[in-house]
Amino acid sequence: MADALTPYLSVADARAAIDWYARVLGAEVTYEPIVTPDGRVGHVELDAGGARWMMADAHPEIRSPAPTPGAGSPVTLHLTVDDVDAVIERARAAGADVDREPGDNPGVGRIAVFRDPFGHRWMLNHPVD
């Protein structure tokens, strides 16, 4: 029986994405990048406050392309944070497109949505206490 689902993101520039996610989401590298012979990042693991994900540079030859920024994404990554407003402002300042400004949602909490410069869509949430 599965007990976890871990997103595995493909990005056009994994080194830049590592830096961006560290600055904006407070992510830390928990598994150092594995670099392939052609110089691409083949695998890295990150953690932001207990939320973990894996990431690599795009590898279209194995049908793992990066999303096209601005084209939309069929997947939204939901991230629980301590301060939605602070994270959305860091994201905006770092080049993210804000799809949904922070707002309170009864029974759910404070929510905002942004698209990062690498084409991934994130929903930030601070649950109701």
C-alpha positions in Angstrom: 0.0 0.0 0.0 1.3 3.4 -0.9 1.9 5.9 1.9 3.3 8.8 0.0 3.1 10.6 -3.4 6.1 12.7 -4.3 6.0 15.0 -7.2 8.9 14.8 -9.7 9.2 18.0 -11.6 11.0 18.5 -14.9 12.4 22.0 -15.5 14.3 23.7 -18.3 17.1 24.8 -15.9 17.3 22.7 -12.7 20.2 24.8 -11.2 18.2 28.0 -11.5 15.1 26.2 -10.2 17.0 25.0 -7.1 18.0 28.6 -6.4 14.5 30.0 -7.0 12.8 27.4 -4.8 15.3 28.0 -2.1 14.8 31.8 -2.2 11.0 31.8 -2.6 9.8 28.7 -0.8 12.6 28.2 1.6 13.5 24.8 0.0 16.6 23.0 1.0 18.4 20.4 -1.1 18.1 17.0 0.7 19.7 14.9 -2.0 22.5 16.6 -3.9 22.2 16.9 -7.7 23.3 14.0 -9.8 24.8 15.4 -13.0 24.6 13.4 -16.2 27.5 13.2 -18.6 26.0 15.9 -20.8 25.9 18.3 -17.8 22.2 18.2 -17.1 20.8 17.6 -13.6 19.5 14.1 -13.7 18.1 14.1 -10.2 17.9 16.3 -7.1 15.6 16.3 -4.1 14.2 19.3 -2.2 12.3 19.9 1.0 10.3 23.0 2.0 9.0 22.7 5.6 8.5 19.0 5.3 7.0 19.1 1.8 9.3 17.1 -0.5 9.7 16.8 -4.2 12.2 15.5 -6.7 13.4 17.4 -9.8 15.5 17.1 -12.9 16.4 19.0 -16.0 14.1 18.2 -18.9 14.9 15.0 -20.7 12.6 15.0 -23.8 14.4 11.9 -25.2 12.7 9.9 -22.4 9.4 11.9 -22.7 10.1 14.0 -19.7 9.9 17.6 -21.0 9.7 20.8 -19.0 6.5 22.7 -19.1 6.4 25.8 -21.3 6.2 28.9 -19.1 3.1 30.8 -19.8 1.4 27.9 -21.5 -0.3 26.5 -18.4 0.1 23.3 -16.5 -2.3 20.4 -16.0 -1.1 19.9 -12.5 -1.2 22.2 -9.5 1.2 21.7 -6.6 -0.5 22.4 -3.2 1.9 23.7 -0.6 0.9 24.5 3.0 2.9 27.5 4.3 2.9 29.6 7.5 2.4 32.9 5.7 0.7 32.9 2.3 1.1 36.7 1.9 4.8 36.6 2.5 5.4 33.7 0.1 3.3 35.2 -2.7 5.2 38.5 -2.4 8.6 36.7 -2.6 7.3 34.7 -5.6 6.0 37.8 -7.3 9.3 39.6 -6.7 11.2 36.6 -8.1 9.3 36.6 -11.4 6.2 34.4 -10.7 2.9 35.2 -12.3 0.2 35.5 -9.6 -3.0 33.8 -10.8 -4.9 34.3 -7.5 -4.1 37.0 -4.9 -4.2 35.9 -1.3 -7.7 35.6 0.1 -9.5 34.0 3.0 -11.8 31.0 2.2 -14.1 30.0 5.0 -13.4 26.5 6.2 -10.3 26.2 4.1 -7.9 29.0 5.1 -5.9 31.6 3.3 -5.1 30.7 -0.3 -3.1 32.2 -3.2 -2.0 30.7 -6.6 1.1 31.5 -8.7 3.0 30.1 -11.7 6.7 29.9 -11.2 9.2 30.9 -14.0 9.7 27.2 -14.8 6.0 26.7 -15.8 4.7 25.0 -12.7 1.5 26.1 -10.9 1.5 26.3 -7.1 -1.4 26.8 -4.7 -0.4 28.2 -1.3 -2.5 27.5 1.7 -2.5 28.4 5.3 -5.3 26.3 6.9 -7.8 27.7 9.3 -6.8 27.1 12.9 
